[in-house]
C-alpha cells in the first residue's frame, strides 16, 4: 500500500522541479527562451504573410484566366452548333445558375435551345419501383428500335425521354414522341416536369447534373448511403438512355469523387462507351466545353473532357458540323406558276 511518506516525497519533488524551473527561467535561461519564442513568433508571422500573398496571387491568376476564357468564348464557340436544336435535361440537385450558364454557351455556339425538362424525384422513388418496371414496358412499345432485352428500367425510361424530346416527323414532333411525353408527364407522380414550352423536336440533348457531392459523415446511415447509390445508378442509366436517342448527347456535371454523376458515368462500362462527358460543372471551363463536346458527339465520337476523375482530354476539339439542309420549298397550288416559270 502507498503510504503517506510516498505522497509527501512526490509533492516535494514537484515543488523542487517548479522551483528549479523558475530559477533557471528567470536566470541563465531567460534570454535563450525569450529569443527562441520571439524567433518562432516572427517565423509564424512571415509564414502567414507569405501564404496570404500566395493566395492573393492564385486568386488573381484564376480571375485573369476566367476573364480570358469569357472574352475568348465567342471566338471559340462561334458556329460550333450552327443550326442545331438542343434539349436540356436536369436531375434533382442541379443548380439553376449552372443550367442557365450552359444554356447561354449553347446559344453562343449557334444552337437553339428548344426545350428544358427536369427529371423528378419520382424517377428514382423506391416505393414505386414495381410500377416503373411495368411502366417501362409500356414505354418500350413506342420505341423504335426497341431497347435491348437486358436494358434496365431507367435506361428504357431515358430512351423514352430522349425520343420524346428528339422524335420528329418533318419539323414537328412525331406521334410517338408526343405520346411518350404525355406518358412521362401525366402520371399521378410525374416522372418529368417541362420547363417552359416544347417548341420543336431537338437534334441532341444535354444532361446537366449537380455539383460535387458532400462526402458522407463517419456516422452516416448505411441505408441512406445505399439509397443515394441507387439514385446515382439510375441517373447513370438516364444518361445512357439519352445517348441512345437523337443525333448526340452530352452529360455535364462533377467528377470530383465516385459519388458524382460524371464520375459514375465514366466508371460504368456500358455508359462510358456511349456517353460523352464534361466535368467541373459550375466552372467557366465546363460551360465552354459543353457545346464543343456536343459537337463531337453529334459527329459520332465519344470522349471524357475535363480535369477531374476519369477525364481523357482537357478540352474538346473543334468539330465542324455540316450545315443543315434547307427545308424543301412548298409546292405551288395547281394552276399557279412556280418561281422558276415566272422567272422564265
ZADO-1210 file (C-alpha; in nm, 4 decimals, padded with zeros to 6 digits):
<atoms>
<atom x="00.0000" y="00.0000" z="00.0000" code="UNK" pos="1"/>
<atom x="00.1216" y="00.3500" z="-00.0838" code="UNK" pos="2"/>
<atom x="00.1718" y="00.5324" z="00.2491" code="UNK" pos="3"/>
<atom x="00.1809" y="00.8963" z="00.3492" code="UNK" pos="4"/>
<atom x="00.5569" y="00.9237" z="00.3100" code="UNK" pos="5"/>
<atom x="00.5319" y="00.8364" z="-00.0601" code="UNK" pos="6"/>
<atom x="00.2838" y="01.1216" z="-00.1195" code="UNK" pos="7"/>
<atom x="00.4988" y="01.3615" z="00.0769" code="UNK" pos="8"/>
<atom x="00.8113" y="01.2762" z="-00.1251" code="UNK" pos="9"/>
<atom x="00.6145" y="01.3178" z="-00.4515" code="UNK" pos="10"/>
<atom x="00.4892" y="01.6620" z="-00.3530" code="UNK" pos="11"/>
<atom x="00.8367" y="01.7731" z="-00.2508" code="UNK" pos="12"/>
<atom x="00.9750" y="01.6559" z="-00.5869" code="UNK" pos="13"/>
<atom x="00.7099" y="01.8518" z="-00.7765" code="UNK" pos="14"/>
<atom x="00.7761" y="02.1716" z="-00.5881" code="UNK" pos="15"/>
<atom x="01.1508" y="02.1319" z="-00.6281" code="UNK" pos="16"/>
<atom x="01.1052" y="02.0917" z="-01.0055" code="UNK" pos="17"/>
<atom x="00.8912" y="02.4062" z="-01.0187" code="UNK" pos="18"/>
<atom x="01.1436" y="02.5988" z="-00.8155" code="UNK" pos="19"/>
<atom x="01.4323" y="02.4882" z="-01.0370" code="UNK" pos="20"/>
<atom x="01.2318" y="02.5843" z="-01.3469" code="UNK" pos="21"/>
<atom x="01.1531" y="02.9285" z="-01.2079" code="UNK" pos="22"/>
<atom x="01.5142" y="02.9897" z="-01.1098" code="UNK" pos="23"/>
<atom x="01.6501" y="02.8795" z="-01.4472" code="UNK" pos="24"/>
<atom x="01.3814" y="03.0653" z="-01.6424" code="UNK" pos="25"/>
<atom x="01.4442" y="03.3873" z="-01.4532" code="UNK" pos="26"/>
<atom x="01.8173" y="03.3424" z="-01.4608" code="UNK" pos="27"/>
<atom x="02.0621" y="03.1915" z="-01.7116" code="UNK" pos="28"/>
<atom x="01.7961" y="03.0536" z="-01.9500" code="UNK" pos="29"/>
<atom x="01.5767" y="03.3617" z="-01.9592" code="UNK" pos="30"/>
<atom x="01.7385" y="03.5229" z="-02.2614" code="UNK" pos="31"/>
<atom x="01.7658" y="03.1955" z="-02.4557" code="UNK" pos="32"/>
<atom x="01.3991" y="03.1052" z="-02.4026" code="UNK" pos="33"/>
<atom x="01.2842" y="03.4571" z="-02.4851" code="UNK" pos="34"/>
<atom x="01.4879" y="03.4707" z="-02.8022" code="UNK" pos="35"/>
<atom x="01.3606" y="03.1273" z="-02.9138" code="UNK" pos="36"/>
<atom x="00.9953" y="03.2219" z="-02.8608" code="UNK" pos="37"/>
<atom x="01.0435" y="03.5574" z="-03.0328" code="UNK" pos="38"/>
<atom x="01.2047" y="03.3870" z="-03.3313" code="UNK" pos="39"/>
<atom x="00.9217" y="03.1321" z="-03.3583" code="UNK" pos="40"/>
<atom x="00.6579" y="03.4068" z="-03.3458" code="UNK" pos="41"/>
<atom x="00.8405" y="03.6005" z="-03.6165" code="UNK" pos="42"/>
<atom x="00.8640" y="03.2883" z="-03.8348" code="UNK" pos="43"/>
<atom x="00.4906" y="03.2275" z="-03.7961" code="UNK" pos="44"/>
<atom x="00.4163" y="03.5868" z="-03.8948" code="UNK" pos="45"/>
<atom x="00.6341" y="03.5559" z="-04.2044" code="UNK" pos="46"/>
<atom x="00.4666" y="03.2245" z="-04.2994" code="UNK" pos="47"/>
<atom x="00.1240" y="03.3845" z="-04.2620" code="UNK" pos="48"/>
<atom x="00.2171" y="03.6793" z="-04.4807" code="UNK" pos="49"/>
<atom x="00.3723" y="03.4509" z="-04.7434" code="UNK" pos="50"/>
<atom x="00.0628" y="03.2291" z="-04.7534" code="UNK" pos="51"/>
<atom x="-00.1610" y="03.5336" z="-04.7807" code="UNK" pos="52"/>
<atom x="00.0435" y="03.6655" z="-05.0727" code="UNK" pos="53"/>
<atom x="00.0369" y="03.3233" z="-05.2435" code="UNK" pos="54"/>
<atom x="-00.3414" y="03.3069" z="-05.2020" code="UNK" pos="55"/>
<atom x="-00.3885" y="03.6543" z="-05.3484" code="UNK" pos="56"/>
<atom x="-00.1630" y="03.5630" z="-05.6423" code="UNK" pos="57"/>
<atom x="-00.3523" y="03.2387" z="-05.7048" code="UNK" pos="58"/>
<atom x="-00.6884" y="03.4170" z="-05.6883" code="UNK" pos="59"/>
<atom x="-00.5639" y="03.6807" z="-05.9302" code="UNK" pos="60"/>
<atom x="-00.4475" y="03.4089" z="-06.1695" code="UNK" pos="61"/>
<atom x="-00.7887" y="03.2381" z="-06.1524" code="UNK" pos="62"/>
<atom x="-00.9720" y="03.5649" z="-06.2121" code="UNK" pos="63"/>
<atom x="-00.7495" y="03.6525" z="-06.5069" code="UNK" pos="64"/>
<atom x="-00.7939" y="03.3032" z="-06.6550" code="UNK" pos="65"/>
<atom x="-01.1708" y="03.3287" z="-06.6248" code="UNK" pos="66"/>
<atom x="-01.1747" y="03.6731" z="-06.7854" code="UNK" pos="67"/>
<atom x="-00.9609" y="03.5417" z="-07.0703" code="UNK" pos="68"/>
<atom x="-01.1941" y="03.2462" z="-07.1250" code="UNK" pos="69"/>
<atom x="-01.5028" y="03.4650" z="-07.1063" code="UNK" pos="70"/>
<atom x="-01.3613" y="03.7003" z="-07.3671" code="UNK" pos="71"/>
<atom x="-01.2398" y="03.4131" z="-07.5861" code="UNK" pos="72"/>
<atom x="-01.5680" y="03.2180" z="-07.5740" code="UNK" pos="73"/>
<atom x="-01.7339" y="03.3950" z="-07.8684" code="UNK" pos="74"/>
<atom x="-01.4365" y="03.3054" z="-08.0903" code="UNK" pos="75"/>
<atom x="-01.4017" y="02.9510" z="-07.9557" code="UNK" pos="76"/>
<atom x="-01.7716" y="02.8703" z="-07.9896" code="UNK" pos="77"/>
<atom x="-01.8718" y="03.0647" z="-08.2999" code="UNK" pos="78"/>
<atom x="-02.0992" y="02.8439" z="-08.5155" code="UNK" pos="79"/>
<atom x="-01.9845" y="02.5258" z="-08.3380" code="UNK" pos="80"/>
<atom x="-02.3506" y="02.4175" z="-08.3171" code="UNK" pos="81"/>
<atom x="-02.4904" y="02.6149" z="-08.6062" code="UNK" pos="82"/>
<atom x="-02.8486" y="02.5124" z="-08.6920" code="UNK" pos="83"/>
<atom x="-02.8587" y="02.2522" z="-08.4131" code="UNK" pos="84"/>
<atom x="-03.1622" y="02.2260" z="-08.1863" code="UNK" pos="85"/>
<atom x="-03.0848" y="02.1185" z="-07.8306" code="UNK" pos="86"/>
<atom x="-03.2952" y="01.9935" z="-07.5383" code="UNK" pos="87"/>
<atom x="-03.1651" y="02.0432" z="-07.1825" code="UNK" pos="88"/>
<atom x="-03.2410" y="01.7823" z="-06.9149" code="UNK" pos="89"/>
<atom x="-03.1777" y="01.8226" z="-06.5418" code="UNK" pos="90"/>
<atom x="-03.1917" y="01.5935" z="-06.2389" code="UNK" pos="91"/>
<atom x="-03.2715" y="01.6750" z="-05.8741" code="UNK" pos="92"/>
<atom x="-02.9878" y="01.8714" z="-05.7169" code="UNK" pos="93"/>
<atom x="-02.8843" y="02.0563" z="-06.0327" code="UNK" pos="94"/>
<atom x="-02.8362" y="02.4280" z="-05.9704" code="UNK" pos="95"/>
<atom x="-03.0376" y="02.6740" z="-06.1780" code="UNK" pos="96"/>
<atom x="-02.7337" y="02.9005" z="-06.2265" code="UNK" pos="97"/>
<atom x="-02.5373" y="02.6132" z="-06.3791" code="UNK" pos="98"/>
<atom x="-02.8215" y="02.5316" z="-06.6183" code="UNK" pos="99"/>
<atom x="-02.8503" y="02.8928" z="-06.7263" code="UNK" pos="100"/>
<atom x="-02.4736" y="02.9170" z="-06.7846" code="UNK" pos="101"/>
<atom x="-02.4784" y="02.6032" z="-07.0029" code="UNK" pos="102"/>
<atom x="-02.7789" y="02.7308" z="-07.1990" code="UNK" pos="103"/>
<atom x="-02.6007" y="03.0618" z="-07.2603" code="UNK" pos="104"/>
<atom x="-02.2958" y="02.8861" z="-07.4079" code="UNK" pos="105"/>
<atom x="-02.5112" y="02.6595" z="-07.6242" code="UNK" pos="106"/>
<atom x="-02.6818" y="02.9670" z="-07.7680" code="UNK" pos="107"/>
<atom x="-02.3459" y="03.1376" z="-07.8137" code="UNK" pos="108"/>
<atom x="-02.2355" y="02.8349" z="-08.0177" code="UNK" pos="109"/>
<atom x="-02.5263" y="02.8861" z="-08.2563" code="UNK" pos="110"/>
<atom x="-02.7646" y="02.6264" z="-08.1113" code="UNK" pos="111"/>
<atom x="-03.1320" y="02.6826" z="-08.0469" code="UNK" pos="112"/>
<atom x="-03.2392" y="02.5535" z="-07.7038" code="UNK" pos="113"/>
<atom x="-03.5869" y="02.4296" z="-07.7912" code="UNK" pos="114"/>
<atom x="-03.6825" y="02.2656" z="-07.4614" code="UNK" pos="115"/>
<atom x="-03.5846" y="02.2107" z="-07.0998" code="UNK" pos="116"/>
<atom x="-03.7213" y="01.9340" z="-06.8795" code="UNK" pos="117"/>
<atom x="-03.6486" y="01.8257" z="-06.5237" code="UNK" pos="118"/>
<atom x="-03.6431" y="01.4629" z="-06.4135" code="UNK" pos="119"/>
<atom x="-03.8311" y="01.4499" z="-06.0829" code="UNK" pos="120"/>
<atom x="-03.7598" y="01.2510" z="-05.7679" code="UNK" pos="121"/>
<atom x="-04.0373" y="01.0103" z="-05.8759" code="UNK" pos="122"/>
<atom x="-03.7858" y="00.8816" z="-06.1339" code="UNK" pos="123"/>
<atom x="-03.5970" y="00.7060" z="-05.8511" code="UNK" pos="124"/>
<atom x="-03.8623" y="00.6703" z="-05.5786" code="UNK" pos="125"/>
<atom x="-03.8019" y="00.3253" z="-05.4207" code="UNK" pos="126"/>
<atom x="-04.1691" y="00.2979" z="-05.3233" code="UNK" pos="127"/>
<atom x="-04.2772" y="00.2928" z="-05.6905" code="UNK" pos="128"/>
<atom x="-04.0061" y="00.0702" z="-05.8330" code="UNK" pos="129"/>
<atom x="-04.2516" y="-00.2048" z="-05.9307" code="UNK" pos="130"/>
<atom x="-04.4738" y="00.0487" z="-06.1045" code="UNK" pos="131"/>
<atom x="-04.1790" y="00.1883" z="-06.3005" code="UNK" pos="132"/>
<atom x="-04.0779" y="-00.1582" z="-06.4187" code="UNK" pos="133"/>
<atom x="-04.4252" y="-00.2125" z="-06.5600" code="UNK" pos="134"/>
<atom x="-04.4379" y="00.1425" z="-06.6939" code="UNK" pos="135"/>
<atom x="-04.1047" y="00.0961" z="-06.8737" code="UNK" pos="136"/>
<atom x="-04.2540" y="-00.1961" z="-07.0605" code="UNK" pos="137"/>
<atom x="-04.5373" y="00.0290" z="-07.1765" code="UNK" pos="138"/>
<atom x="-04.2904" y="00.2965" z="-07.2891" code="UNK" pos="139"/>
<atom x="-04.0826" y="00.0424" z="-07.4800" code="UNK" pos="140"/>
<atom x="-04.3779" y="-00.0201" z="-07.7121" code="UNK" pos="141"/>
<atom x="-04.3297" y="00.3292" z="-07.8575" code="UNK" pos="142"/>
<atom x="-03.9527" y="00.2970" z="-07.9105" code="UNK" pos="143"/>
<atom x="-03.8085" y="00.2099" z="-08.2489" code="UNK" pos="144"/>
<atom x="-03.5667" y="00.0438" z="-08.2415" code="UNK" pos="145"/>
<atom x="-03.6752" y="-00.1413" z="-07.9291" code="UNK" pos="146"/>
<atom x="-03.4391" y="-00.1299" z="-07.6292" code="UNK" pos="147"/>
<atom x="-03.2122" y="-00.4247" z="-07.5583" code="UNK" pos="148"/>
<atom x="-03.3646" y="-00.7125" z="-07.3647" code="UNK" pos="149"/>
<atom x="-03.1253" y="-00.6547" z="-07.0738" code="UNK" pos="150"/>
<atom x="-03.1764" y="-00.2759" z="-07.0611" code="UNK" pos="151"/>
<atom x="-03.2555" y="-00.1504" z="-06.7108" code="UNK" pos="152"/>
<atom x="-03.5824" y="00.0204" z="-06.6238" code="UNK" pos="153"/>
<atom x="-03.4123" y="00.3601" z="-06.6002" code="UNK" pos="154"/>
<atom x="-03.2290" y="00.3105" z="-06.9307" code="UNK" pos="155"/>
<atom x="-03.5597" y="00.2396" z="-07.1049" code="UNK" pos="156"/>
<atom x="-03.7115" y="00.5487" z="-06.9434" code="UNK" pos="157"/>
<atom x="-03.4081" y="00.7505" z="-07.0546" code="UNK" pos="158"/>
<atom x="-03.4529" y="00.6276" z="-07.4105" code="UNK" pos="159"/>
<atom x="-03.8202" y="00.7205" z="-07.3886" code="UNK" pos="160"/>
<atom x="-03.7388" y="01.0708" z="-07.2645" code="UNK" pos="161"/>
<atom x="-03.4757" y="01.1168" z="-07.5349" code="UNK" pos="162"/>
<atom x="-03.7223" y="01.0034" z="-07.8004" code="UNK" pos="163"/>
<atom x="-03.9912" y="01.2321" z="-07.6590" code="UNK" pos="164"/>
<atom x="-03.7510" y="01.5259" z="-07.6969" code="UNK" pos="165"/>
<atom x="-03.5963" y="01.4376" z="-08.0337" code="UNK" pos="166"/>
<atom x="-03.8551" y="01.2269" z="-08.2166" code="UNK" pos="167"/>
<atom x="-03.9543" y="01.4189" z="-08.5289" code="UNK" pos="168"/>
<atom x="-04.1925" y="01.3892" z="-08.8177" code="UNK" pos="169"/>
<atom x="-04.0631" y="01.6551" z="-09.0527" code="UNK" pos="170"/>
<atom x="-04.0369" y="01.9754" z="-08.8487" code="UNK" pos="171"/>
<atom x="-04.2890" y="01.8665" z="-08.5841" code="UNK" pos="172"/>
<atom x="-04.2852" y="01.6093" z="-08.3062" code="UNK" pos="173"/>
<atom x="-04.3723" y="01.2591" z="-08.4177" code="UNK" pos="174"/>
<atom x="-04.6867" y="01.0951" z="-08.2843" code="UNK" pos="175"/>
<atom x="-04.4820" y="00.8515" z="-08.0738" code="UNK" pos="176"/>
<atom x="-04.2737" y="01.1362" z="-07.9299" code="UNK" pos="177"/>
<atom x="-04.5878" y="01.3237" z="-07.8261" code="UNK" pos="178"/>
<atom x="-04.7364" y="01.0107" z="-07.6692" code="UNK" pos="179"/>
<atom x="-04.4169" y="00.9388" z="-07.4747" code="UNK" pos="180"/>
<atom x="-04.4009" y="01.2918" z="-07.3359" code="UNK" pos="181"/>
<atom x="-04.7655" y="01.2707" z="-07.2327" code="UNK" pos="182"/>
<atom x="-04.6988" y="00.9433" z="-07.0506" code="UNK" pos="183"/>
<atom x="-04.3901" y="01.0781" z="-06.8731" code="UNK" pos="184"/>
<atom x="-04.5583" y="01.3993" z="-06.7564" code="UNK" pos="185"/>
<atom x="-04.9176" y="01.2978" z="-06.6829" code="UNK" pos="186"/>
<atom x="-04.8853" y="01.0314" z="-06.4129" code="UNK" pos="187"/>
<atom x="-05.0064" y="01.0934" z="-06.0577" code="UNK" pos="188"/>
<atom x="-04.6410" y="01.1479" z="-05.9693" code="UNK" pos="189"/>
<atom x="-04.4931" y="01.2761" z="-06.2996" code="UNK" pos="190"/>
<atom x="-04.1508" y="01.1418" z="-06.3868" code="UNK" pos="191"/>
<atom x="-04.0680" y="01.4569" z="-06.5857" code="UNK" pos="192"/>
<atom x="-04.1601" y="01.8238" z="-06.5479" code="UNK" pos="193"/>
<atom x="-04.1466" y="02.0519" z="-06.8522" code="UNK" pos="194"/>
<atom x="-03.9914" y="02.3968" z="-06.8038" code="UNK" pos="195"/>
<atom x="-04.1450" y="02.6406" z="-07.0494" code="UNK" pos="196"/>
<atom x="-04.2738" y="02.5257" z="-07.3863" code="UNK" pos="197"/>
<atom x="-04.1792" y="02.2326" z="-07.6065" code="UNK" pos="198"/>
<atom x="-04.1401" y="02.4299" z="-07.9262" code="UNK" pos="199"/>
<atom x="-03.9680" y="02.1908" z="-08.1675" code="UNK" pos="200"/>
<atom x="-03.8061" y="01.8475" z="-08.1657" code="UNK" pos="201"/>
<atom x="-03.4386" y="01.8618" z="-08.0699" code="UNK" pos="202"/>
<atom x="-03.1454" y="01.7204" z="-08.2615" code="UNK" pos="203"/>
<atom x="-02.9420" y="01.6489" z="-07.9468" code="UNK" pos="204"/>
<atom x="-02.9646" y="01.6542" z="-07.5665" code="UNK" pos="205"/>
<atom x="-02.7552" y="01.7893" z="-07.2804" code="UNK" pos="206"/>
<atom x="-02.7957" y="01.6367" z="-06.9328" code="UNK" pos="207"/>
<atom x="-02.6858" y="01.8825" z="-06.6612" code="UNK" pos="208"/>
<atom x="-02.6056" y="01.7240" z="-06.3244" code="UNK" pos="209"/>
<atom x="-02.5287" y="01.8525" z="-05.9739" code="UNK" pos="210"/>
<atom x="-02.2020" y="01.9880" z="-05.8416" code="UNK" pos="211"/>
<atom x="-01.9685" y="01.7755" z="-05.6270" code="UNK" pos="212"/>
<atom x="-02.1468" y="01.5685" z="-05.3640" code="UNK" pos="213"/>
<atom x="-02.0643" y="01.6143" z="-04.9980" code="UNK" pos="214"/>
<atom x="-01.8592" y="01.3239" z="-04.8580" code="UNK" pos="215"/>
<atom x="-02.0611" y="01.1102" z="-04.6141" code="UNK" pos="216"/>
<atom x="-02.0079" y="01.1626" z="-04.2435" code="UNK" pos="217"/>
<atom x="-01.8281" y="00.8980" z="-04.0431" code="UNK" pos="218"/>
<atom x="-02.1534" y="00.8064" z="-03.8691" code="UNK" pos="219"/>
<atom x="-02.3681" y="00.8204" z="-04.1841" code="UNK" pos="220"/>
<atom x="-02.6671" y="00.5883" z="-04.2040" code="UNK" pos="221"/>
<atom x="-02.5763" y="00.2894" z="-04.4269" code="UNK" pos="222"/>
<atom x="-02.9322" y="00.2738" z="-04.5608" code="UNK" pos="223"/>
<atom x="-02.9161" y="00.6399" z="-04.6673" code="UNK" pos="224"/>
<atom x="-02.5822" y="00.5774" z="-04.8403" code="UNK" pos="225"/>
<atom x="-02.7285" y="00.2773" z="-05.0218" code="UNK" pos="226"/>
<atom x="-03.0326" y="00.4797" z="-05.1321" code="UNK" pos="227"/>
<atom x="-02.8041" y="00.7565" z="-05.2647" code="UNK" pos="228"/>
<atom x="-02.6032" y="00.4978" z="-05.4587" code="UNK" pos="229"/>
<atom x="-02.9224" y="00.3641" z="-05.6199" code="UNK" pos="230"/>
<atom x="-03.0278" y="00.7160" z="-05.7234" code="UNK" pos="231"/>
<atom x="-02.6846" y="00.7774" z="-05.8747" code="UNK" pos="232"/>
<atom x="-02.7008" y="00.4492" z="-06.0676" code="UNK" pos="233"/>
<atom x="-03.0450" y="00.5437" z="-06.2019" code="UNK" pos="234"/>
<atom x="-02.9113" y="00.8782" z="-06.3255" code="UNK" pos="235"/>
<atom x="-02.6218" y="00.6987" z="-06.4965" code="UNK" pos="236"/>
<atom x="-02.8777" y="00.4833" z="-06.6786" code="UNK" pos="237"/>
<atom x="-03.0675" y="00.8016" z="-06.7698" code="UNK" pos="238"/>
<atom x="-02.7515" y="00.9424" z="-06.9291" code="UNK" pos="239"/>
<atom x="-02.7019" y="00.6197" z="-07.1208" code="UNK" pos="240"/>
<atom x="-03.0635" y="00.6243" z="-07.2399" code="UNK" pos="241"/>
<atom x="-03.0407" y="00.9841" z="-07.3600" code="UNK" pos="242"/>
<atom x="-02.7227" y="00.8981" z="-07.5511" code="UNK" pos="243"/>
<atom x="-02.9180" y="00.6331" z="-07.7393" code="UNK" pos="244"/>
<atom x="-03.1586" y="00.8850" z="-07.8897" code="UNK" pos="245"/>
<atom x="-03.1188" y="01.1847" z="-08.1159" code="UNK" pos="246"/>
<atom x="-02.8038" y="01.2754" z="-08.3043" code="UNK" pos="247"/>
<atom x="-02.5865" y="01.3334" z="-07.9981" code="UNK" pos="248"/>
<atom x="-02.5837" y="01.3779" z="-07.6211" code="UNK" pos="249"/>
<atom x="-02.3535" y="01.5150" z="-07.3517" code="UNK" pos="250"/>
<atom x="-02.3654" y="01.4734" z="-06.9743" code="UNK" pos="251"/>
<atom x="-02.2055" y="01.7602" z="-06.7818" code="UNK" pos="252"/>
<atom x="-02.1582" y="01.7517" z="-06.4051" code="UNK" pos="253"/>
<atom x="-01.8957" y="01.6779" z="-06.1445" code="UNK" pos="254"/>
<atom x="-01.6366" y="01.4015" z="-06.1263" code="UNK" pos="255"/>
<atom x="-01.4627" y="01.5043" z="-05.8052" code="UNK" pos="256"/>
<atom x="-01.5431" y="01.1708" z="-05.6393" code="UNK" pos="257"/>
<atom x="-01.7189" y="00.8413" z="-05.7044" code="UNK" pos="258"/>
<atom x="-02.0340" y="00.9986" z="-05.5577" code="UNK" pos="259"/>
<atom x="-02.0684" y="01.2367" z="-05.8547" code="UNK" pos="260"/>
<atom x="-02.2690" y="01.1792" z="-06.1728" code="UNK" pos="261"/>
<atom x="-01.9955" y="01.2256" z="-06.4344" code="UNK" pos="262"/>
<atom x="-01.7502" y="01.0110" z="-06.2363" code="UNK" pos="263"/>
<atom x="-02.0144" y="00.7385" z="-06.2087" code="UNK" pos="264"/>
<atom x="-02.0843" y="00.7535" z="-06.5841" code="UNK" pos="265"/>
<atom x="-01.7136" y="00.7247" z="-06.6599" code="UNK" pos="266"/>
<atom x="-01.6835" y="00.4336" z="-06.4195" code="UNK" pos="267"/>
<atom x="-01.9704" y="00.2384" z="-06.5775" code="UNK" pos="268"/>
<atom x="-01.8505" y="00.0119" z="-06.8588" code="UNK" pos="269"/>
<atom x="-02.1711" y="00.0408" z="-07.0619" code="UNK" pos="270"/>
<atom x="-02.2255" y="00.4137" z="-07.0174" code="UNK" pos="271"/>
<atom x="-01.8609" y="00.5142" z="-07.0639" code="UNK" pos="272"/>
<atom x="-01.8605" y="00.3736" z="-07.4153" code="UNK" pos="273"/>
<atom x="-02.1649" y="00.5697" z="-07.5306" code="UNK" pos="274"/>
<atom x="-02.1893" y="00.8888" z="-07.3204" code="UNK" pos="275"/>
<atom x="-01.9718" y="01.1937" z="-07.3872" code="UNK" pos="276"/>
<atom x="-01.8985" y="01.3716" z="-07.0579" code="UNK" pos="277"/>
<atom x="-01.7721" y="01.7074" z="-06.9328" code="UNK" pos="278"/>
<atom x="-01.6729" y="01.7586" z="-06.5685" code="UNK" pos="279"/>
<atom x="-01.6210" y="02.0626" z="-06.3400" code="UNK" pos="280"/>
<atom x="-01.9803" y="02.1895" z="-06.3606" code="UNK" pos="281"/>
<atom x="-02.0068" y="02.5450" z="-06.2298" code="UNK" pos="282"/>
<atom x="-01.6710" y="02.6428" z="-06.3791" code="UNK" pos="283"/>
<atom x="-01.6348" y="02.8514" z="-06.6951" code="UNK" pos="284"/>
<atom x="-01.4261" y="02.5717" z="-06.8460" code="UNK" pos="285"/>
<atom x="-01.7207" y="02.3291" z="-06.8275" code="UNK" pos="286"/>
<atom x="-01.9633" y="02.5809" z="-06.9733" code="UNK" pos="287"/>
<atom x="-01.7429" y="02.6432" z="-07.2758" code="UNK" pos="288"/>
<atom x="-01.6510" y="02.2756" z="-07.3232" code="UNK" pos="289"/>
<atom x="-02.0123" y="02.1554" z="-07.3248" code="UNK" pos="290"/>
<atom x="-02.1084" y="02.2919" z="-07.6721" code="UNK" pos="291"/>
<atom x="-01.7779" y="02.1723" z="-07.8179" code="UNK" pos="292"/>
<atom x="-01.8282" y="01.8271" z="-07.6655" code="UNK" pos="293"/>
<atom x="-02.1827" y="01.8136" z="-07.8011" code="UNK" pos="294"/>
<atom x="-02.0491" y="01.8828" z="-08.1491" code="UNK" pos="295"/>
<atom x="-01.8064" y="01.5935" z="-08.1022" code="UNK" pos="296"/>
<atom x="-02.0952" y="01.3679" z="-08.0024" code="UNK" pos="297"/>
<atom x="-02.3085" y="01.4758" z="-08.2980" code="UNK" pos="298"/>
<atom x="-02.0108" y="01.3986" z="-08.5227" code="UNK" pos="299"/>
<atom x="-02.0156" y="01.0418" z="-08.3911" code="UNK" pos="300"/>
<atom x="-01.7361" y="01.0321" z="-08.1319" code="UNK" pos="301"/>
<atom x="-01.7370" y="00.9745" z="-07.7557" code="UNK" pos="302"/>
<atom x="-01.4874" y="01.1048" z="-07.5023" code="UNK" pos="303"/>
<atom x="-01.4445" y="01.2351" z="-07.1463" code="UNK" pos="304"/>
<atom x="-01.3392" y="01.6001" z="-07.1158" code="UNK" pos="305"/>
<atom x="-01.2166" y="01.7993" z="-06.8183" code="UNK" pos="306"/>
<atom x="-00.9693" y="01.7739" z="-06.5327" code="UNK" pos="307"/>
<atom x="-01.1372" y="01.5516" z="-06.2751" code="UNK" pos="308"/>
<atom x="-01.1577" y="01.1743" z="-06.2230" code="UNK" pos="309"/>
<atom x="-01.1684" y="00.9753" z="-06.5449" code="UNK" pos="310"/>
<atom x="-01.1068" y="01.2657" z="-06.7833" code="UNK" pos="311"/>
<atom x="-00.9243" y="01.1661" z="-07.1001" code="UNK" pos="312"/>
<atom x="-00.8855" y="01.5058" z="-07.2694" code="UNK" pos="313"/>
<atom x="-00.8809" y="01.8514" z="-07.1070" code="UNK" pos="314"/>
<atom x="-01.0544" y="02.0311" z="-07.3952" code="UNK" pos="315"/>
<atom x="-01.2824" y="01.9031" z="-07.6747" code="UNK" pos="316"/>
<atom x="-01.1502" y="01.9559" z="-08.0261" code="UNK" pos="317"/>
<atom x="-01.3236" y="02.1924" z="-08.2633" code="UNK" pos="318"/>
<atom x="-01.5504" y="01.9891" z="-08.4943" code="UNK" pos="319"/>
<atom x="-01.7074" y="02.1474" z="-08.7993" code="UNK" pos="320"/>
<atom x="-02.0577" y="02.0090" z="-08.8418" code="UNK" pos="321"/>
<atom x="-02.2176" y="02.0084" z="-09.1873" code="UNK" pos="322"/>
<atom x="-02.4757" y="02.2781" z="-09.2419" code="UNK" pos="323"/>
<atom x="-02.8363" y="02.1687" z="-09.2075" code="UNK" pos="324"/>
<atom x="-03.0089" y="02.1006" z="-09.5344" code="UNK" pos="325"/>
<atom x="-03.2685" y="02.3673" z="-09.6203" code="UNK" pos="326"/>
<atom x="-03.6321" y="02.2639" z="-09.5970" code="UNK" pos="327"/>
<atom x="-03.7906" y="02.1963" z="-09.9382" code="UNK" pos="328"/>
<atom x="-03.9889" y="02.4855" z="-10.0766" code="UNK" pos="329"/>
<atom x="-04.3679" y="02.4366" z="-10.0626" code="UNK" pos="330"/>
<atom x="-04.5206" y="02.3322" z="-10.3932" code="UNK" pos="331"/>
<atom x="-04.7323" y="02.5883" z="-10.5723" code="UNK" pos="332"/>
<atom x="-05.1089" y="02.5327" z="-10.5826" code="UNK" pos="333"/>
<atom x="-05.2426" y="02.3833" z="-10.9025" code="UNK" pos="334"/>
<atom x="-05.2848" y="02.6346" z="-11.1785" code="UNK" pos="335"/>
<atom x="-05.0340" y="02.8844" z="-11.0325" code="UNK" pos="336"/>
<atom x="-04.6909" y="02.9343" z="-11.1891" code="UNK" pos="337"/>
<atom x="-04.3814" y="02.8368" z="-10.9898" code="UNK" pos="338"/>
<atom x="-04.0960" y="03.0787" z="-10.9237" code="UNK" pos="339"/>
<atom x="-03.8874" y="02.9181" z="-11.1979" code="UNK" pos="340"/>
<atom x="-04.1637" y="02.9530" z="-11.4589" code="UNK" pos="341"/>
<atom x="-04.2211" y="03.3142" z="-11.3525" code="UNK" pos="342"/>
<atom x="-03.8503" y="03.3934" z="-11.3890" code="UNK" pos="343"/>
<atom x="-03.8522" y="03.2294" z="-11.7291" code="UNK" pos="344"/>
</atoms>
